[in-house]
Amino acid sequence: MFARVATFEGGDVERLRQANEEAMASGELVLPAGLSRAMVLQGDERRLFVTFFESREALDAAEERFEQMGDEIPEEIRGRRVGVDVYEVVFEATA
C-alpha cells in the first residue's frame, strides 16, 4: 500500500469542510480511480491530504485527477499546496 501526502498552507477550513460535505452528498465528488481511503488532517498552520492506494502504479495514475481537483477547488478555500510526498505503508494496525 502507498500513501500520498499533499501539504497545504492557508485556505478556509470551514469552507473546505462544507464544500466537501456538499460534493459528497450530491454525488459530485469524483475521487481518483484506485483510491482506497482518504483523510484530511488539520494542524495549526498546515493541512495534510492523505490518500491511500494499493499500488504505486494506481497512485501515479491518479495524479492527473489530483491536478484537476486542485483546479476545481479555489486556492482561497483549499490553501496553497507546498508539498507532495509519497510513502510506502510498511505497517498498519486497526483497533
LODOKE-167786 format. One record per residue (C-alpha): residue number from 1; z, y, x. Coordinates in steps of 0.1 Angstrom, whole numbers, always signed. Layout:
# LODOKE-167786
{seq:NUM | w:Z | v:Y | u:X}
...
***
This chain:
# LODOKE-167786
{seq:1 | w:+0 | v:+0 | u:+0}
{seq:2 | w:-7 | v:+36 | u:+12}
{seq:3 | w:+8 | v:+69 | u:+2}
{seq:4 | w:-10 | v:+103 | u:+3}
{seq:5 | w:+14 | v:+132 | u:+5}
{seq:6 | w:-1 | v:+166 | u:-2}
{seq:7 | w:+23 | v:+196 | u:+6}
{seq:8 | w:+21 | v:+228 | u:-13}
{seq:9 | w:+39 | v:+262 | u:-10}
{seq:10 | w:+43 | v:+287 | u:-37}
{seq:11 | w:+30 | v:+283 | u:-72}
{seq:12 | w:+48 | v:+282 | u:-105}
{seq:13 | w:+68 | v:+250 | u:-111}
{seq:14 | w:+74 | v:+256 | u:-148}
{seq:15 | w:+37 | v:+264 | u:-155}
{seq:16 | w:+27 | v:+233 | u:-134}
{seq:17 | w:+51 | v:+211 | u:-154}
{seq:18 | w:+38 | v:+225 | u:-187}
{seq:19 | w:+1 | v:+221 | u:-177}
{seq:20 | w:+7 | v:+185 | u:-166}
{seq:21 | w:+25 | v:+176 | u:-198}
{seq:22 | w:-2 | v:+192 | u:-219}
{seq:23 | w:-30 | v:+174 | u:-200}
{seq:24 | w:-12 | v:+141 | u:-203}
{seq:25 | w:-6 | v:+145 | u:-240}
{seq:26 | w:-42 | v:+155 | u:-247}
{seq:27 | w:-57 | v:+128 | u:-226}
{seq:28 | w:-74 | v:+154 | u:-204}
{seq:29 | w:-56 | v:+144 | u:-172}
{seq:30 | w:-81 | v:+124 | u:-152}
{seq:31 | w:-64 | v:+108 | u:-122}
{seq:32 | w:-83 | v:+94 | u:-93}
{seq:33 | w:-95 | v:+58 | u:-97}
{seq:34 | w:-74 | v:+33 | u:-79}
{seq:35 | w:-42 | v:+53 | u:-81}
{seq:36 | w:-12 | v:+31 | u:-89}
{seq:37 | w:+16 | v:+57 | u:-90}
{seq:38 | w:+21 | v:+94 | u:-86}
{seq:39 | w:+51 | v:+117 | u:-84}
{seq:40 | w:+58 | v:+154 | u:-76}
{seq:41 | w:+89 | v:+162 | u:-55}
{seq:42 | w:+102 | v:+198 | u:-56}
{seq:43 | w:+121 | v:+212 | u:-26}
{seq:44 | w:+134 | v:+247 | u:-20}
{seq:45 | w:+101 | v:+262 | u:-9}
{seq:46 | w:+77 | v:+233 | u:-9}
{seq:47 | w:+63 | v:+208 | u:-34}
{seq:48 | w:+51 | v:+173 | u:-24}
{seq:49 | w:+25 | v:+155 | u:-45}
{seq:50 | w:+29 | v:+118 | u:-36}
{seq:51 | w:+3 | v:+93 | u:-47}
{seq:52 | w:+1 | v:+56 | u:-41}
{seq:53 | w:-29 | v:+33 | u:-37}
{seq:54 | w:-32 | v:-4 | u:-30}
{seq:55 | w:-56 | v:+1 | u:-1}
{seq:56 | w:-67 | v:+28 | u:+24}
{seq:57 | w:-102 | v:+24 | u:+10}
{seq:58 | w:-91 | v:+33 | u:-25}
{seq:59 | w:-71 | v:+63 | u:-12}
{seq:60 | w:-101 | v:+75 | u:+8}
{seq:61 | w:-124 | v:+71 | u:-22}
{seq:62 | w:-100 | v:+93 | u:-43}
{seq:63 | w:-103 | v:+123 | u:-20}
{seq:64 | w:-132 | v:+138 | u:-40}
{seq:65 | w:-112 | v:+137 | u:-72}
{seq:66 | w:-82 | v:+153 | u:-55}
{seq:67 | w:-105 | v:+182 | u:-44}
{seq:68 | w:-118 | v:+185 | u:-80}
{seq:69 | w:-82 | v:+186 | u:-93}
{seq:70 | w:-75 | v:+215 | u:-68}
{seq:71 | w:-103 | v:+234 | u:-84}
{seq:72 | w:-91 | v:+227 | u:-119}
{seq:73 | w:-55 | v:+240 | u:-114}
{seq:74 | w:-53 | v:+277 | u:-103}
{seq:75 | w:-36 | v:+283 | u:-70}
{seq:76 | w:-10 | v:+306 | u:-87}
{seq:77 | w:+2 | v:+275 | u:-106}
{seq:78 | w:-3 | v:+247 | u:-81}
{seq:79 | w:+5 | v:+267 | u:-50}
{seq:80 | w:-13 | v:+268 | u:-16}
{seq:81 | w:-20 | v:+234 | u:+0}
{seq:82 | w:-6 | v:+234 | u:+35}
{seq:83 | w:-10 | v:+198 | u:+45}
{seq:84 | w:-21 | v:+163 | u:+36}
{seq:85 | w:-8 | v:+132 | u:+53}
{seq:86 | w:-14 | v:+95 | u:+47}
{seq:87 | w:+12 | v:+68 | u:+53}
{seq:88 | w:+12 | v:+31 | u:+51}
{seq:89 | w:+41 | v:+19 | u:+30}
{seq:90 | w:+59 | v:-7 | u:+51}
{seq:91 | w:+90 | v:-12 | u:+28}
{seq:92 | w:+97 | v:-6 | u:-8}
{seq:93 | w:+127 | v:-15 | u:-29}
{seq:94 | w:+134 | v:-11 | u:-66}
{seq:95 | w:+167 | v:-15 | u:-84}
***
